[in-house]
Amino acid sequence: MTGPAPLIASLLCTALPLAAAPLEVRVADAAGKPIAGVVVFVESPEARSAIRPVAGTEIAQVGKQFVPPVTIVPVGSAINFPNRDTVRHHVYSFSPVKPFEIKLYVGTPASPVVFDKPGIAVLGCNIHDNMVAWVVIVDTPYYGQTGADGKLTLPNLPTGNYRLRTWHAGLPVGAAPSDQALVMGSGAQQAAVTLAGLRP
């Protein structure tokens, strides 16, 4: 006679969290020099199901520049665009992933812009042609940017199979993030990426 024990054991197994460990990613150019400011993210079907939009993200206009120049957000996140200059700005993007415009304004627009598709949106200002910024919208909760040493550590990456992707604003316009396979085990792991073709 079969009792409830097998069912209980099955439920316990499905409830247990996956093991997680740190992943250190090192990004360098073709000469081996570390690259700072590289966007790093890892994708998988399981990562996609764990996405939660983030709140409170801002891309400000300060000194006729976007601050910060590169912003990473998970799909579904909203971004505010406060104008902290004494002149008006007209913020826009023609990128297919998120076309929008906020016409001449000061202060902070009442409605933030929701970035609801993965990809890279290039931002500009219709008044100041030298202003440019990028929003990298990712389909994963595991992301960040490399420091001055070209390294980024994702502290709690669950075990599994991923695509490790990297991108930098110095790549040619329209360039897709680089892509390589990553198998994450139960212990700390390192991955090296060579990113060539950056503009000086």
C-alpha positions as CSV (number, residue, x, y, z in Angstrom):
1,M,0.0,0.0,0.0
2,T,1.4,3.4,-1.0
3,G,1.3,6.0,1.7
4,P,1.9,9.8,1.6
5,A,5.6,9.5,2.2
6,P,6.7,9.5,-1.5
7,L,4.5,12.5,-2.3
8,I,5.9,14.4,0.7
9,A,9.4,13.6,-0.4
10,S,8.7,14.8,-3.9
11,L,7.2,18.1,-2.7
12,L,10.2,18.7,-0.4
13,C,12.6,18.1,-3.3
14,T,10.8,20.6,-5.6
15,A,10.7,23.1,-2.8
16,L,14.5,23.1,-2.1
17,P,16.3,26.0,-3.7
18,L,19.0,25.3,-6.3
19,A,22.6,25.5,-5.1
20,A,24.2,28.9,-5.8
21,A,27.8,30.1,-6.0
22,P,29.8,33.2,-7.0
23,L,30.8,33.7,-10.7
24,E,33.7,36.0,-11.4
25,V,33.8,37.3,-15.0
26,R,37.0,38.9,-16.3
27,V,36.7,40.9,-19.5
28,A,39.8,42.0,-21.5
29,D,40.6,43.3,-25.0
30,A,42.5,41.4,-27.6
31,A,45.8,42.5,-26.0
32,G,44.7,41.3,-22.6
33,K,44.1,44.7,-21.1
34,P,41.1,44.8,-18.7
35,I,38.0,46.7,-19.9
36,A,36.0,48.7,-17.4
37,G,32.3,49.4,-17.8
38,V,31.4,46.2,-19.7
39,V,27.8,45.1,-19.2
40,V,27.7,41.4,-18.2
41,F,24.6,39.3,-17.9
42,V,23.7,35.6,-17.9
43,E,20.6,34.2,-19.5
44,S,18.6,31.0,-19.2
45,P,14.9,30.0,-19.1
46,E,15.1,29.7,-15.3
47,A,16.7,33.1,-15.0
48,R,13.9,34.6,-17.2
49,S,11.3,33.2,-14.9
50,A,13.0,34.9,-11.9
51,I,12.9,38.4,-13.3
52,R,11.5,41.2,-11.1
53,P,11.3,44.7,-12.4
54,V,13.3,47.3,-10.4
55,A,11.9,50.6,-9.2
56,G,13.5,54.0,-8.7
57,T,16.0,53.9,-11.6
58,E,17.0,57.4,-12.9
59,I,18.9,58.7,-15.9
60,A,19.4,62.4,-15.1
61,Q,20.5,65.2,-17.3
62,V,23.4,67.1,-15.6
63,G,25.8,69.4,-17.3
64,K,24.2,68.6,-20.7
65,Q,25.1,65.0,-20.2
66,F,23.1,61.8,-19.4
67,V,24.1,60.5,-15.9
68,P,24.8,57.6,-15.9
69,P,25.7,57.0,-19.5
70,V,24.9,53.3,-19.3
71,T,22.0,51.8,-17.3
72,I,21.0,48.1,-17.0
73,V,17.5,47.1,-16.0
74,P,15.5,43.9,-16.1
75,V,12.6,43.7,-18.5
76,G,9.5,45.6,-17.3
77,S,11.4,48.2,-15.3
78,A,10.5,51.9,-15.3
79,I,13.1,54.7,-15.6
80,N,12.7,58.4,-14.6
81,F,14.4,61.1,-16.6
82,P,14.9,64.1,-14.3
83,N,16.3,67.2,-15.9
84,R,18.7,68.8,-13.3
85,D,20.0,71.4,-15.8
86,T,18.8,75.0,-16.1
87,V,18.1,74.4,-19.8
88,R,15.4,72.3,-21.4
89,H,16.0,68.9,-22.9
90,H,14.1,66.7,-25.4
91,V,14.9,63.1,-24.6
92,Y,14.2,60.5,-27.2
93,S,15.1,57.0,-28.5
94,F,14.5,55.7,-32.0
95,S,15.7,52.2,-31.1
96,P,13.2,49.5,-32.1
97,V,13.3,48.0,-28.6
98,K,11.8,51.2,-27.1
99,P,11.0,54.2,-29.2
100,F,9.8,57.2,-27.1
101,E,10.3,60.9,-26.7
102,I,9.9,63.3,-23.8
103,K,9.5,66.7,-25.4
104,L,11.1,69.9,-24.1
105,Y,10.8,69.9,-20.3
106,V,12.4,70.8,-17.0
107,G,12.1,69.0,-13.7
108,T,11.0,65.4,-13.7
109,P,8.3,64.1,-16.1
110,A,5.2,62.7,-14.3
111,S,5.3,59.3,-16.0
112,P,8.5,57.2,-16.1
113,V,9.3,55.2,-19.3
114,V,8.7,51.4,-19.0
115,F,11.3,49.3,-20.9
116,D,9.3,46.2,-21.6
117,K,11.4,44.3,-24.2
118,P,15.0,43.0,-24.0
119,G,17.6,44.8,-26.0
120,I,19.6,48.0,-26.2
121,A,18.0,51.4,-26.5
122,V,20.2,54.4,-27.5
123,L,19.1,57.7,-26.0
124,G,19.7,61.2,-27.4
125,C,18.6,64.8,-27.0
126,N,17.0,66.7,-29.8
127,I,18.5,69.9,-28.5
128,H,22.1,68.8,-27.6
129,D,23.5,66.4,-30.2
130,N,26.5,65.5,-28.1
131,M,24.3,63.8,-25.5
132,V,24.1,60.1,-25.7
133,A,23.3,57.2,-23.3
134,W,22.3,53.6,-23.5
135,V,19.7,51.4,-21.7
136,V,20.5,47.7,-21.7
137,I,17.3,45.8,-21.0
138,V,18.0,42.2,-19.8
139,D,15.9,39.1,-19.6
140,T,17.6,38.0,-16.3
141,P,18.1,39.1,-12.7
142,Y,21.8,38.3,-12.9
143,Y,23.7,41.3,-14.4
144,G,26.2,44.1,-13.6
145,Q,29.2,46.1,-15.0
146,T,32.9,45.4,-14.7
147,G,35.1,47.6,-12.6
148,A,38.4,49.2,-13.4
149,D,40.1,45.8,-13.1
150,G,37.8,44.4,-15.8
151,K,36.1,42.1,-13.3
152,L,32.5,41.6,-12.1
153,T,31.3,39.0,-9.5
154,L,27.8,37.7,-9.5
155,P,27.6,36.5,-5.9
156,N,24.7,34.0,-6.0
157,L,24.3,32.4,-9.4
158,P,22.3,29.1,-9.3
159,T,23.7,26.0,-10.9
160,G,22.7,25.4,-14.4
161,N,23.3,26.1,-18.1
162,Y,23.5,29.7,-19.2
163,R,24.5,32.0,-22.0
164,L,27.1,34.5,-20.8
165,R,26.7,37.8,-22.6
166,T,28.8,41.0,-22.6
167,W,28.4,44.4,-24.2
168,H,30.2,47.7,-24.1
169,A,29.2,51.2,-25.4
170,G,32.5,51.4,-27.3
171,L,31.3,48.6,-29.7
172,P,30.1,49.6,-33.2
173,V,26.6,51.0,-33.3
174,G,24.1,48.2,-33.5
175,A,26.5,45.5,-32.3
176,A,24.8,42.7,-30.4
177,P,26.2,41.5,-27.1
178,S,28.8,38.8,-27.3
179,D,27.6,35.3,-26.4
180,Q,29.2,32.2,-25.0
181,A,28.0,29.1,-23.2
182,L,28.4,28.9,-19.5
183,V,27.9,25.8,-17.2
184,M,27.6,26.9,-13.6
185,G,28.5,24.2,-11.0
186,S,28.0,24.3,-7.3
187,G,31.3,25.9,-6.5
188,A,32.9,29.3,-7.2
189,Q,33.7,29.7,-10.8
190,Q,35.6,32.1,-13.2
191,A,35.0,33.0,-16.8
192,A,37.1,34.9,-19.2
193,V,35.8,37.0,-22.1
194,T,37.8,38.7,-24.8
195,L,35.9,41.7,-26.2
196,A,37.5,43.1,-29.4
197,G,36.6,46.0,-31.7
198,L,36.0,48.7,-29.2
199,R,36.3,52.3,-30.4
200,P,39.2,54.2,-28.6
